[in-house]
Amino acid sequence: MPRGTTPDALVVGRVIGDVLDPFTRSAPLRVIYSNNRELINGCELKPSHVVNPPRVELGDADDLRTFYTLIMVDPDAPSPSDPTLREYLHWLVTDIPASLGPSYGNEIVSYESPRPSVGIHRYVFVLFRQAMGRQIVDAPGWRQNFNTRDFAELYNLGPPVAALFFNSQRESGSGGRRR
């Protein structure tokens, strides 16, 4: 596949279609959870490994004028077979300087760790380059039924510049009936 085309894993994982339209990757995005678990499209991470926000590396380290918006959603909430809360918003950070990371941006919606209860859920990170520098973004009134496409259109973000996703499911022994 030529460099810069839509990664196959996003198509196979139905991220393209369920969350995003086809796009051309044009910026680097690395997501690293605790214990140096770097996200690779389609990998599986246990909920206990993603409790805390990840370290995110993006853009060009020498670019001080470009800002990004990072969105994390679950398109499978509350269950993959009946995603009536699609897309559930787990994290929203704007005004992230390319040379730094989300901790230097404006956290509009705080990180909520994934807690899938039924089935295998996809958790999608989407990165947008902000065309107009810093911008004012209103926090959504709720996390459920967020729409990444509508959000990008509302704030004139254009197509994504990068996306990554992982799968997660409920860990055995986490809840259930006691005898």
C-alpha positions in Angstrom: 0.0 0.0 0.0 1.4 3.4 -0.9 2.5 5.5 2.0 -0.1 8.1 3.2 -3.1 6.1 2.1 -5.9 5.0 4.5 -4.5 2.2 6.6 -6.1 -1.2 5.9 -6.6 -1.9 9.7 -9.0 1.1 9.9 -11.1 -0.4 7.1 -11.0 -4.0 8.3 -11.8 -2.8 11.9 -14.8 -0.8 10.5 -13.5 2.4 12.0 -13.7 3.8 8.4 -17.4 3.7 8.0 -18.6 3.6 11.6 -16.7 6.6 12.8 -14.7 8.2 9.9 -14.9 8.6 6.2 -11.8 7.6 4.2 -8.9 10.0 4.7 -5.2 10.2 3.9 -2.9 10.0 6.9 -0.7 13.1 6.9 0.6 13.4 10.5 2.3 11.1 12.9 0.3 9.8 15.9 1.7 7.6 18.7 -0.4 6.5 21.7 1.5 4.8 24.5 -0.3 3.4 27.6 1.4 2.5 30.9 4.2 -0.1 30.8 5.2 1.2 27.3 2.2 -0.4 25.6 2.2 1.3 22.2 -1.0 1.2 20.4 -1.0 -0.7 17.1 -4.3 -0.7 15.1 -6.5 -3.6 16.1 -4.4 -4.7 19.1 -6.2 -5.8 22.3 -5.6 -4.0 25.6 -7.2 -5.0 28.9 -9.3 -2.4 30.7 -6.8 -2.6 33.6 -4.0 -1.4 31.2 -5.9 1.7 30.0 -7.1 3.2 33.3 -4.9 6.3 33.0 -4.7 8.6 30.0 -2.0 7.5 27.6 1.1 9.4 26.5 0.4 10.8 23.1 3.0 12.0 20.6 1.9 13.8 17.6 2.9 16.1 14.8 6.3 17.6 14.1 8.4 18.3 17.2 9.9 21.4 15.5 6.5 22.9 14.6 5.4 25.5 17.1 2.6 27.0 15.1 0.4 24.0 14.4 -2.3 22.9 16.9 -4.3 19.6 17.0 -7.6 18.2 18.3 -7.6 14.7 19.7 -10.8 12.7 20.2 -11.2 9.3 21.7 -14.6 7.5 21.2 -16.2 4.0 21.6 -18.4 3.3 18.6 -19.6 0.0 20.3 -21.3 1.4 23.4 -23.1 -0.1 25.2 -22.6 -3.3 23.2 -21.2 -4.1 19.7 -24.5 -5.8 18.7 -26.6 -2.9 19.8 -24.5 0.3 19.8 -27.3 2.7 20.7 -24.9 5.1 22.5 -22.5 5.2 19.5 -20.1 7.1 19.7 -19.4 7.3 23.4 -16.9 10.2 24.0 -14.0 9.1 26.2 -11.7 12.1 25.7 -11.6 15.4 23.9 -8.5 17.7 23.9 -8.1 20.8 21.6 -5.3 23.3 21.0 -2.6 20.7 21.4 0.8 22.2 20.3 2.4 19.9 17.7 5.7 20.0 19.6 4.1 18.9 22.8 1.2 16.6 23.7 -2.4 16.6 25.1 -1.3 17.6 28.6 -0.4 21.0 27.0 -3.7 21.3 25.2 -7.2 22.4 26.4 -8.9 19.3 27.9 -12.6 19.9 27.0 -13.8 16.4 28.1 -11.6 14.6 30.7 -10.3 11.1 30.0 -12.7 8.4 31.0 -11.1 4.9 31.1 -12.7 2.2 28.9 -15.0 -0.2 30.9 -16.6 -2.5 28.3 -19.3 -4.7 29.9 -20.5 -6.7 26.9 -18.5 -7.9 23.9 -15.4 -6.6 22.3 -15.3 -2.8 22.0 -13.2 -0.6 19.7 -11.7 2.5 21.1 -10.7 5.0 18.5 -8.3 7.9 18.7 -8.8 10.5 15.9 -6.4 13.4 15.3 -7.3 16.6 13.5 -5.0 19.5 12.5 -6.7 22.8 13.5 -6.8 25.0 10.4 -7.2 28.2 12.3 -4.7 27.9 15.1 -6.3 28.0 18.6 -10.0 27.8 18.7 -12.9 27.9 21.2 -14.8 24.7 21.5 -17.9 24.1 23.6 -18.0 21.0 25.7 -20.7 18.6 24.6 -23.6 18.3 27.1 -23.0 14.5 27.4 -20.7 11.8 26.3 -23.1 9.4 24.6 -24.1 9.7 21.0 -21.2 12.0 20.2 -20.5 12.2 16.4 -16.9 12.7 15.3 -17.9 13.7 11.8 -20.4 16.3 13.0 -17.9 17.7 15.5 -15.3 18.1 12.8 -17.7 19.8 10.5 -19.0 22.1 13.2 -15.5 23.3 14.1 -14.2 23.3 10.5 -11.5 20.7 11.3 -11.5 19.0 7.9 -10.6 15.4 7.5 -8.6 13.6 10.2 -4.8 13.6 9.8 -4.3 10.3 11.7 -6.3 7.6 13.6 -5.6 4.6 15.7 -7.8 2.1 17.5 -7.6 -0.8 19.9 -10.0 -3.5 21.0 -10.9 -4.2 24.6 -13.3 -6.5 26.4 -14.3 -7.1 30.0 -11.7 -8.9 32.0 -12.6 -12.2 33.6 -13.1 -12.0 37.3 -14.2 -8.4 37.2 -17.7 -8.5 38.7 -20.5 -10.9 38.4 -22.4 -12.8 41.0 -20.8 -13.9 44.2 -21.7 -17.1 46.0 
